[in-house]
Amino acid sequence: MTVPRSARSGARDSSAAASDLVIPNPQKGSVETMAGALQQALAQSIEAKVEARLAEILEGIGDAFYALDEKWRFAYINRAAQEYFGAPAHEMLGRSIWDIFPDSKGTELRHRYEEVAATGIAAAFETEAVGVKGRYLEMRVFPYNGGLGISFRDWTERRRTEEELRESQARLSSLADNLPSCMVFQFYVGAEYYDRHPVYISKACEPLTGISAEEVLADMGLISRLVLPEYREQMNQKGIKALSERKTFDVEFQLRHAKTGEIRWHRMITMPRKLSNGTYIWDGVQYDITDHKRAEEHLRLMVNELNHRVKNTLATVQSLAVQSFYKFGLAPSDDVGTARTAFEARLFALSRAHDVLTRENWEGANLSDVVREACAPFLNQRDDEGRIEIEGASLRLPPAMSLSLSMAIHELCTNALKYGALKTSSGRIRISWSSVSEGDGTRLVLRWEEQGGPPVSPPRRTGFGSRLIQKGLARELNGTAQIAYEPTGVVCTIDVPLEMPHC
């Protein structure tokens, strides 16, 4: 039988795997023999293509892979495995793995290989590497092509991280589980804030929230859902910001206890910690601050009551002054009348300074608020706020300094109204300040400068206001205060440390 030309051409065009076959002469054989030879050539061609494709896949995967034949010889080794072993493929192919790694005799790794070869059942396990001490491998061994296929990855760094974390958790647990009112926790965060998951929670979780630590480890959302709705978005935004900036997360919120239903105040503080492998874990504490909040509220009520009583006392003193001076005359031109007016004004200035501090719960005050409150009565008299220019950065002052500076500015304004820039319509006052850093701390330098008023000359005697500023204020604030009577107007310079000395 004559074979068609197309068939003979197809046979010649087959892959290299089929080129070594001897195809019988159709003149001497049968059609069946020719068909069988073509099928064999086609099968070998397909197998070669499959193996080539498989080799591409094995080279592209991230894991190291090698194959052993039935005699334990390397039949294939991908690039990742070559890099791990530190040897090129041509030095290992055809050689027995046991000859290349003689130290494997008696090891768990060799036992596992022989077990898979004998049973034909694949195995996945973790073990210490043979020939590379101190490294740990995650192995997968399975029957392959009459021998074995082995894929593995080095998980040494992950193992070390897990060991470090376990040791850290053991130390943490020994301390944290004995804290009755403070829950200690750790969690990982993935690429997104919402991917976080806890890896440790102390036993205080249950008395604090009503949910056991085991339940929260399985579902972190159990605690999140106890937080009152009005605090959740704020907490999420702060958490996302802390994660992106790798900064401490500190928030106060109200939480409803899962068992009692009681709403209590909690504070949570979480801090990032970088592990040896470069990843981050977040350590945190959560504790009940309800009693602290109640104490704060009680203190606030007491301060408000005290402020109210102080204002009443100042009003009483002012009323007593009026009644005491009344029988001596009321004319402002009289010495007694002048003294009474000055005394009432000073009490009023002190009251205004107290108002500023009261608004801040006596924790301090902004210097600009202190200056404006002290100047306000004098601005209202002239109905022209532009006459006093106030310039300076935002600066917080302690209560004692706020009161002293308020009284000093009141005296300067009083003097300007009687003799200086506020006496004429063309007069102007500029109050400015700055903070100066020095070796012994930061100082406040405040400058009062008058212009456009009547000609100025030094007074013949030192009045109460000058003594209050130059001696009293300087002594109280541990600084200096100088008043210069320049021809263009009075200039007062106050230089005091911003940190008040402790008594």
C-alpha positions in Angstrom: 0.0 0.0 0.0 1.2 3.4 -0.9 1.3 6.0 1.9 -0.1 9.4 0.8 2.5 12.1 0.3 0.8 14.3 2.9 1.2 11.5 5.5 4.9 11.1 4.7 5.4 14.8 4.9 3.7 15.0 8.3 6.0 12.3 9.6 9.1 14.2 8.5 7.7 17.4 10.1 7.2 15.7 13.5 9.1 16.9 16.7 12.7 15.9 17.5 11.3 13.3 19.9 9.8 11.4 16.9 12.8 11.9 14.6 14.7 8.9 16.0 12.0 6.4 15.1 12.6 4.1 12.1 9.4 4.1 10.1 8.9 0.8 8.2 8.9 0.9 4.4 5.3 0.7 3.2 6.5 -1.6 0.5 7.6 -4.1 3.1 5.1 -3.6 5.9 1.4 -3.1 6.5 -0.7 0.0 6.8 -1.3 -0.9 10.5 2.5 -0.7 11.2 2.7 2.7 9.6 -0.3 3.9 11.6 1.2 2.7 14.8 4.5 4.4 14.1 2.7 7.7 13.4 0.7 7.5 16.6 3.8 6.8 18.6 5.6 9.7 17.1 2.6 12.0 17.7 2.4 10.9 21.3 6.1 11.5 21.9 5.7 15.0 20.3 2.8 15.9 22.6 4.7 14.6 25.6 7.7 16.7 24.8 5.5 19.8 24.4 3.8 19.1 27.7 7.1 18.6 29.5 8.4 21.9 28.0 5.3 23.7 29.2 5.6 22.1 32.6 9.2 23.2 32.8 8.1 26.8 32.1 5.6 26.6 34.9 8.1 25.1 37.4 10.6 27.8 36.6 8.0 30.5 37.1 6.6 29.5 40.4 8.0 31.1 43.5 8.7 27.8 45.3 11.9 25.8 44.8 11.2 22.4 43.0 13.2 19.4 42.0 12.4 15.9 40.8 14.1 12.6 41.7 14.0 9.4 39.6 13.4 5.9 41.0 17.1 5.7 42.0 17.1 8.9 43.9 18.9 10.8 41.2 18.1 14.4 40.4 16.1 14.4 37.2 15.0 18.1 37.2 15.8 21.1 39.3 14.3 24.6 38.8 16.1 27.9 39.1 14.8 28.7 42.7 16.1 25.3 44.0 19.5 26.0 42.3 19.7 29.3 44.0 18.8 27.8 47.4 21.4 25.0 47.1 24.0 27.4 45.7 24.8 25.0 42.8 24.0 25.0 39.1 21.7 22.2 37.7 24.5 20.5 35.7 26.4 19.8 38.9 23.4 18.0 40.4 21.5 16.3 37.5 22.0 12.6 37.4 23.6 12.4 40.8 22.0 10.8 43.9 20.6 13.2 46.4 22.1 11.1 49.2 25.5 11.4 47.7 25.2 15.2 47.4 23.8 15.5 51.0 25.4 12.6 53.0 24.4 14.3 56.3 20.7 13.4 55.5 21.2 9.8 56.7 19.0 9.1 59.7 17.2 12.5 59.4 13.4 13.1 59.5 13.6 14.5 56.0 15.1 11.3 54.5 12.6 9.1 56.4 9.7 11.2 55.0 11.1 10.8 51.4 11.4 7.1 51.7 7.9 6.8 53.2 6.3 8.6 50.3 8.3 6.5 47.8 7.2 3.3 49.5 3.5 4.2 50.1 2.8 6.5 47.1 1.0 8.9 49.5 1.9 12.6 49.3 3.1 14.4 52.5 3.3 18.0 53.6 5.5 18.8 56.6 7.9 21.3 58.2 11.5 20.4 59.0 15.0 21.7 59.6 17.0 21.9 56.4 19.8 19.3 55.7 23.1 20.9 54.7 22.0 24.4 55.6 22.0 24.6 59.4 19.6 27.0 61.1 17.2 27.1 58.2 13.7 25.7 58.3 11.7 24.4 55.3 8.0 23.9 54.5 8.0 20.7 52.3 5.6 19.0 49.9 6.7 15.5 48.7 4.6 13.5 46.2 5.0 10.7 43.7 6.1 12.0 40.3 7.2 10.3 37.1 8.2 7.0 38.8 10.1 8.9 41.4 9.4 11.9 43.7 8.5 15.5 43.1 9.6 17.9 45.9 8.5 21.6 46.3 9.7 23.6 49.3 10.0 27.1 50.6 12.2 28.6 53.3 10.1 29.8 56.2 12.9 30.5 58.7 12.1 34.2 59.1 8.4 33.5 59.6 9.4 30.8 62.1 11.6 33.3 64.0 8.9 35.9 63.9 6.4 33.4 65.3 8.8 32.3 68.0 9.6 35.9 68.9 5.9 36.6 69.1 5.2 33.5 71.2 7.9 34.5 73.6 6.6 38.0 73.7 3.0 36.8 74.3 4.2 34.4 77.1 5.9 37.3 78.9 2.9 39.5 78.2 0.5 36.9 79.5 2.3 36.3 82.7 1.8 40.0 83.5 -1.4 41.0 81.7 -3.6 38.1 82.8 -3.2 39.2 86.4 -4.3 42.8 85.7 -8.0 43.0 86.8 -9.0 46.2 85.2 -6.8 46.5 82.1 -7.1 44.4 78.9 -3.9 43.9 77.0 -4.0 42.9 73.4 -1.9 42.5 70.2 -3.0 42.4 66.6 -1.7 42.3 63.1 -2.8 44.8 60.4 -2.7 43.9 56.8 -2.6 46.4 53.9 -5.9 47.9 55.1 -6.9 49.0 58.6 -10.0 46.7 58.5 -7.8 43.7 57.8 -6.5 43.7 61.4 -6.9 40.6 63.5 -6.0 39.9 67.1 -3.3 37.4 68.0 -3.5 37.9 71.8 -6.0 39.2 74.3 -5.6 39.0 78.1 -8.2 37.5 80.4 -9.3 40.9 81.7 -11.4 41.1 78.4 -14.4 39.4 79.9 -14.9 41.4 83.1 -14.1 44.6 81.2 -16.5 44.0 78.2 -18.6 40.9 79.1 -17.1 38.8 76.3 -14.3 36.2 76.8 -10.9 36.6 75.2 -11.4 33.4 73.2 -14.6 34.7 71.6 -12.9 38.0 70.7 -9.9 36.2 69.2 -12.4 34.4 66.9 -14.3 37.6 66.1 -12.8 41.0 66.8 -16.1 42.6 65.8 -17.7 41.5 69.0 -16.1 44.3 70.9 -16.5 46.9 68.1 -20.2 46.3 68.1 -20.3 47.2 71.8 -18.9 50.7 71.2 -21.7 53.3 71.1 -22.5 54.3 67.5 -21.5 57.9 67.9 -17.9 56.9 68.7 -17.3 54.3 66.0 -16.5 56.6 63.0 -14.1 58.7 65.1 -12.3 55.6 66.2 -12.0 54.2 62.7 -10.7 57.5 61.3 -8.1 57.7 64.1 -7.1 54.1 63.6 -6.6 54.5 59.8 -4.5 57.6 60.5 -2.4 55.9 63.1 -1.8 52.9 60.8 -0.7 55.1 57.8 1.6 57.2 60.0 2.8 54.3 62.3 1.9 56.4 65.3 0.2 55.8 68.7 -3.6 55.4 68.6 -5.2 56.9 71.7 -9.0 57.3 72.0 -11.7 57.6 74.6 -15.2 56.1 74.0 -18.3 54.7 75.7 -19.0 51.0 75.6 -22.0 49.0 76.6 -21.1 46.0 78.7 -22.3 42.8 76.9 -23.7 41.2 80.1 -24.8 44.0 82.4 -25.8 46.5 79.7 -24.2 49.3 81.7 -22.6 52.0 79.6 -19.1 52.8 80.8 -16.2 55.0 79.6 -13.1 53.2 78.2 -9.7 54.4 77.0 -7.7 52.5 74.3 -4.0 53.1 73.6 -2.3 51.1 70.8 1.3 51.4 69.7 3.2 50.0 66.7 6.2 47.8 67.2 8.5 46.7 64.4 9.6 43.0 64.4 12.9 41.7 63.3 11.6 40.7 59.9 10.4 44.3 59.2 6.7 43.7 59.8 4.7 45.5 62.4 2.6 44.3 65.3 0.4 46.6 67.4 0.5 46.4 71.2 -2.4 47.9 73.1 -4.2 48.4 76.4 -7.9 49.1 77.1 -9.1 50.0 80.5 -12.2 51.4 82.2 -12.0 55.2 83.0 -15.6 55.7 84.2 -14.5 56.6 87.7 -11.9 59.0 86.3 -14.6 60.6 84.1 -16.9 61.0 87.1 -14.1 62.5 89.2 -13.4 65.0 86.4 -17.0 66.0 86.2 -17.1 66.4 90.0 -14.0 68.5 89.9 -15.5 70.6 87.1 -18.6 71.3 89.2 -16.4 72.2 92.1 -14.3 74.6 90.0 -17.4 76.2 88.6 -18.8 76.6 92.1 -15.4 78.0 93.3 -15.3 80.5 90.4 -18.9 81.6 91.2 -17.9 82.1 94.8 -14.7 84.0 93.8 -16.8 86.3 91.6 -19.3 86.9 94.4 -16.4 87.6 96.8 -14.9 90.2 94.4 -18.4 91.8 94.0 -18.7 91.8 97.8 -15.3 93.5 98.2 -16.2 96.0 95.5 -19.5 96.8 97.3 -17.6 97.1 100.6 -15.2 99.5 99.0 -18.1 101.7 97.7 -19.7 101.7 101.1 -16.4 102.4 102.9 -15.4 105.3 100.7 -18.9 106.8 100.5 -18.8 109.0 103.5 -15.4 110.4 102.4 -16.8 112.0 99.2 -17.6 110.9 95.7 -16.0 113.6 93.6 -13.4 112.1 91.2 -11.2 115.1 91.8 -10.9 114.3 95.5 -8.0 112.2 96.5 -10.4 109.7 98.2 -12.7 109.7 95.2 -9.7 109.0 92.9 -8.5 106.2 95.2 -11.9 104.7 95.3 -12.3 104.8 91.4 -8.8 103.2 91.0 -9.5 100.5 93.6 -12.9 99.6 91.9 -11.2 99.5 88.5 -8.5 97.2 89.8 -11.1 94.9 91.3 -12.9 94.9 88.0 -9.7 94.1 86.1 -9.1 91.2 88.4 -12.6 90.0 87.9 -12.2 90.0 84.1 -8.9 88.1 84.4 -10.8 85.5 86.5 -13.4 85.3 83.8 -10.8 84.3 81.2 -9.4 81.6 83.5 -12.8 80.3 84.4 -13.6 79.7 80.7 -10.5 77.5 80.6 -11.2 75.7 83.9 -8.2 77.4 85.4 -5.9 75.3 83.4 -4.3 78.4 81.8 -5.3 81.0 79.2 -4.2 82.3 75.8 -2.1 85.4 76.1 -4.1 87.2 73.4 -7.4 86.6 75.4 -5.7 88.0 78.5 -4.5 91.1 76.7 -7.8 91.8 75.0 -9.9 91.4 78.2 -7.6 93.7 80.1 -7.8 96.4 77.3 -11.5 96.0 76.6 -12.8 98.6 79.1 -10.5 101.3 77.8 -11.4 100.5 74.2 -15.1 100.9 74.9 -14.5 104.3 76.4 -13.0 105.6 73.2 -15.1 103.4 70.9 -12.1 102.8 68.7 -10.5 99.4 68.8 -8.0 100.3 66.1 -6.1 102.5 68.6 -4.6 99.4 70.4 -2.8 97.1 68.1 -2.3 93.5 69.5 0.2 91.3 67.8 1.7 88.0 68.8 1.6 84.2 68.3 -0.8 82.0 70.1 0.7 81.3 73.5 -0.7 79.5 76.6 0.1 80.9 80.0 -0.3 79.3 83.4 -3.0 80.9 85.7 -0.7 82.9 88.0 1.1 84.5 85.0 -2.3 85.3 83.4 -3.5 87.2 86.4 -0.2 89.1 86.9 0.0 90.2 83.3 -3.7 91.1 83.2 -3.2 93.5 86.2 0.0 94.9 84.7 -1.7 95.7 81.4 -4.6 97.3 83.3 -2.2 99.6 85.1 -0.5 100.5 81.8 -3.9 101.3 80.2 -5.0 103.4 83.2 -1.8 105.4 83.0 -2.2 105.8 79.2 -5.7 107.1 79.7 -4.6 109.7 82.3 -1.3 110.8 80.8 -0.4 109.0 77.6 -1.5 107.7 74.3 -5.2 107.2 75.2 -5.6 110.8 76.4 -5.6 112.2 72.9 -7.4 111.0 69.8 -4.2 110.7 67.8 -2.6 108.3 70.3 -1.8 104.7 69.5 -0.6 101.7 71.5 1.1 98.6 70.2 1.3 95.4 72.4 3.4 92.7 71.0 5.1 89.6 72.3 7.3 86.6 71.3 8.8 83.5 72.9 12.6 83.2 73.0 14.4 79.9 73.5 17.5 80.0 75.6 19.7 77.4 77.3 17.8 77.6 80.5 14.3 77.4 78.9 11.8 79.5 77.0 11.1 83.1 77.9 8.2 85.5 77.2 9.2 88.9 76.0 6.2 91.3 75.9 6.5 94.9 74.7 4.1 97.8 75.4 4.8 100.9 73.1 2.8 104.2 73.0 2.9 106.8 70.2 1.1 110.0 69.3 0.2 111.0 72.9 1.3 114.1 74.9 5.0 114.6 75.5 6.3 112.2 78.1 8.7 112.8 80.9 9.6 110.6 83.9 7.3 111.1 86.9 8.6 112.8 90.0 7.4 109.9 92.2 6.7 106.2 91.5 3.0 105.4 91.5 1.3 102.2 92.6 1.0 101.0 88.9 4.8 101.4 88.3 5.6 99.6 91.6 3.2 96.8 90.7 4.8 96.2 87.3 8.5 96.8 88.0 8.7 95.2 91.4 5.6 93.1 92.2 5.2 91.5 88.7 9.0 90.9 88.3 9.1 89.2 91.7 6.1 87.0 91.2 7.1 85.8 87.8 10.8 85.6 88.4 11.7 88.0 85.6 12.2 91.6 84.8 9.9 94.6 83.9 11.3 97.9 82.7 9.4 101.1 82.0 11.1 103.7 79.8 9.6 107.2 79.4 10.6 107.9 75.8 9.8 111.3 74.2 7.4 109.5 71.8 5.6 107.6 74.5 5.9 105.1 77.3 7.7 101.8 76.5 7.4 98.9 78.9 9.3 95.6 78.4 8.4 92.5 80.4 10.8 89.5 80.2 9.7 86.4 82.2 10.2 82.6 82.0 7.3 80.7 80.6 7.7 77.9 83.1 6.7 79.1 86.5 9.0 78.2 89.4 7.6 75.6 91.8 6.9 76.7 95.3 
